[in-house]
Amino acid sequence: MLVIDEVYHHTALQISSSDLLYLIEQLKVKKENEIETLKHKIEQFEQKKRAEEVAYQSMSTVRKWFAGRPATHHQAVEYMVQVKERFRKMEQIRRHIRELDRIMEQIEHPHNKEKGEIELPPELIREIRQLSETEDVQA
């Protein structure tokens, strides 16, 4: 199967469709692992915040007065960086996974059977090349 760069319209790779499906499936697994890692980081942040809040609430009134707490806007910025940005990143990864699913469907059920080619974005071609080097697949 010929992999055509959809931007420059030249042949970027020549690879069997089974190998291409395998590499795309591996990319999909990698992206799903990234989502799990981000979820784990969010969970760690929330556990840390809950532990800090419990520790603060268990202090005496005098100790609370001297302990000081970050301003509310600092907490909001920290939440945005630690949680909201990661959720945004997870949504981008999910969109990428949906795109990979669409491409896999296109490879498995081609519209133009005699052509044997597929157009892919340059970023995906780069990822496939990198993965094929680590997986020892001829691309």
N, C-alpha and C positions, 0 to 999 in steps of 0.2 A: 504494500500500500504506500502510495506517495503522500507525504505530509507537506502541504503547501502553506507557506507563510501568507496569512490573509492580508497583511499590510503591503508587503513587497511583491507578492504573487510569484514567488520562485519556490522551487522544490527545496525544502529544508531537510527532510529526512526521507529515507526509503526503508521501510520496516514492515514486517509481516503484521497483519491485523491482529493476530493473537498476541504477539509481543506488545503491540501498542495498547491493546486492551489490558494486558497485565500491568504495564507501566502506569496507565491511567488509574487502574484500581489501586496500585501502590501509592500513587499521589493522593488518592481519596482517603486511604487509610492514614496517611501522614497528616492530612488536614484534619481528620477526625481526632487524631491524637493531640493536635495543637489545640483544638476546642476543649478537650478534656483537661489539658494542662492549664488553660486559661480559667476554666471552671474551678479547678483546684486552687489556683492562686486567689481567686475571688473568695472562695470559702475560707482560706487561711487568713485573709485580711479581715473578714467578718468575725471570725473566731477571736482574732487578736483584739479587735475593737470591743467585742463583748467582754473579754477578759479584763481589758483596761477599765471598762465601765463598772464591772463588778468590783474591781479593786478600789476604784474611786468611791463607789457608794459605801464600801465597808469602812472607809476612813472616818475618823472622828471629825466633828465640825471644825475644830481648830486645825487639824491636819489638812482638811479640804481647803481651808482658807489659805494656807501656805503652799499647798501643792500647785496651785495654778493649773489652768487648763488652756489648751490652744483656743484661739478665738473661733467662733462658729464658722466664719468664712474660710479659715484654714482647714477645718474639718470638711467643709463642703468641697474645697479644691482637692483635698486628699481623696475623698470619695469619688470625685469625677475621674481622677487619674487612676485610682486603683480598681474601680468597678465599672463606671460608665464607659470609659475608653476600651476596656476589655470586652464589654458586651458589644460595643460597636465593631471591634475586631472579630468577635465570634460571628456576628452577622455577615461580615464580609467573607469570612471563610465559608460560611454556609452557602452564600451565593456562589462561591467558587466551586463548591461541591455539587451544587445543582447544575452548574455549567459542565462539570466533568460527567455527570450522569447523562446529560443531553448528548454530549460527544460520544459517550459509550453506546448510547442507543443508536446514534447515527452510524457508528462503525458496525454494530451488530446487524442493523437493518438499513443498508445503504439505499439511497433513492436512485442513484445512478450506478448500477452494478458493473457496467463495462468500464467505467472510468477508473475505479480503484484508487481514488484520491480523496483527501479531506483537507479542508482549510482550518487552520488553528491559529490562535493569537501567538505572537512572538514570545510572550512570557511563558505560555504553556509549552511551547517548543523548547525553550531554554530549560524549563523544569524537567521535561522528558529526557533531554540530552543528559542532564546532570544525574538523573536517576538511572538512566541506562548505563552510565559509567560505573555507578556503585553496584548495580544489580547484575552486571556482566551480560547485558542483553545487546545484541547487535542492532544498532540504530544507524 
